[in-house]
Amino acid sequence: MDIKGKKISVIGAGKSGIAAAELLVRQGASVLVSDIGSINELTRVHLQELQIHYEECGHTESVYDADFCVLSPGIPPHVPVVQAMQSRGIPLYSEIEIASRFCRARIVGITGTDGKTTTSTIVHRLCEEDGRRNGYRSFSVGNIGIPFSSMVMEMHEGDVAVVELSSYQLERSPTFRPDVSVITNITPDHLDRYGGEMQRYAAAKFRIYANQRPQDTLVYNADDALLSAHFTATSVSFPFQLISFGMEPVADRLRDNRTILLDNEVIIARTAVGDESIIGTSEFLKNSFRGRHNISNVLAAVAVARALKISHEAIVTALKAFEGVEHRQEFVKTINGVDWVNDSKATNLNAMRQALASLPTTAVLIVGGRDKGNDYATVADLVREKITFLIALGESSPKIMAAFDGIVPLQMASSLVEALRFAHEIALPGQTVLFSPACASFDMFDNFEDRGRQFKQCVHRL
């Protein structure tokens, strides 16, 4: 991508915007970073050191003097600056799109409503293990927290970039092409962004394979009804290779019979020439990494490993060593016989449902935050079965209290500290305290990572 001398506007001074700006200016572009809010002091100093122009607390006319614009993923398409860019014919790209144009490594792109962070982390660990044996490096970037743009110039041919992708990041990535793409599942989430339409949300996810070619591979979850219908429709022919994965006992998921499945708690690779046993679930499930949904994530990662021709030995070694992902059903500590579990990454109901289903004991549940249109009735039976006491936290507390009234004993907390104090008093030895908010974090915290870190700090102070 030759951008020397180009004028480029970057809208949004968050991590991905700043990383894109730095990449572009180092490649010879003239860059303006523009943010509707204020830019923190450390970021200002960094921009000044790089001689990158910036403006804050609003967008001036200067932002439209651009050959193209890089749009941060959190900025919705209806805001005035985006509308104005489009009306003036200025191309809008994601940070992922920009980084991918400089990428020399193989790309594994992973998206889905739930499981993408865990799956991305497992794939990265598998690639790291194989890379140690075969002389290449793996980079874990994207929605997982490290901007693709910040690492892409360190990547070389033969390396692997494991890129976790939200639907927002895929929206403005017209040429992005993974060598291997993964869709873990598609369930209702972020529908406020898509006018309440699941079809539009799914279409954004499907952009991950828009540019894939015959030599590329797409991995999908055959247990997800929407994905199974989409990729097995006889009226549709896909130009790339397909590998399914799933735990449901379906013998022939694909026309070419390539699938990764679970058979008597053993992961099996089924191919046209026969079945190959990979690893038993007892060899990788543990206290810090448990639940049927995590078996599904491992199935997806194994499918990617097969597509990348990672050795059986590397797969088994990496899976046995895997301890889970921070903020995702993360075991924190046992206090007076009570296990405390941080599931701050559960920002929607389906993620909370998975955490509840994985509980080995009954639990006290801390839930709440900024509601995303949750229908709590869909988890009422699971809450009745697994939860002995529920503590509601944050903006959604009144809605949660109303939804579970009469189903489980309830208490509203005004702060995270107060919620933990209630839980500490109520939980009995042998139980779990599960922090699984099922909501966005932005009512009280910077993000789900901040929320999870504060939870863990509070637990360690108990």
Buried (B, 14 or more C-beta within 10 A) or exposed (E): EEBEEBBBBBBBBBBBBBBBBBBBBEBEBBBBBBBBEEBEEEBBEBBEEBEBBBBBEEBEEEBBEBBBBBBBBEBEBEBEBBEBBEEEEBBBBBBBBBBBBBBEBBBBBBBBBBBBBBBBBBBBBBBBBBBBEEEBBBBBBBBBEBBBBBBBBEBEEEBBBBBBBBBBBBBBBEEBBBBBBBBBBBBBBBBEBBEEEBEEBBBBBBBBBEBBEEEBBBBBBBBBEBBBEBBBEEEEEEEBBBBBBBBEEBEEBBEEEBBBBBEEEBBBBBBEEEEEEBBEBEBBBEEBBBBEBBBBBBBBBBBBBBBBEBBBEBBBBBBEEBEBBBBBBBBBBEBEEBBBBBBBBBBBBBBBBBBBBBBEEBBBBBBBBBBBEBEBEEBBEBBEEBBBBBBBBBBBBEBBBEBBEEBBEBBBBEEBEBBBBBBBEBBEEEBBBBBBBBBBBBBBBEBBBBBBBBBBEBBEEB
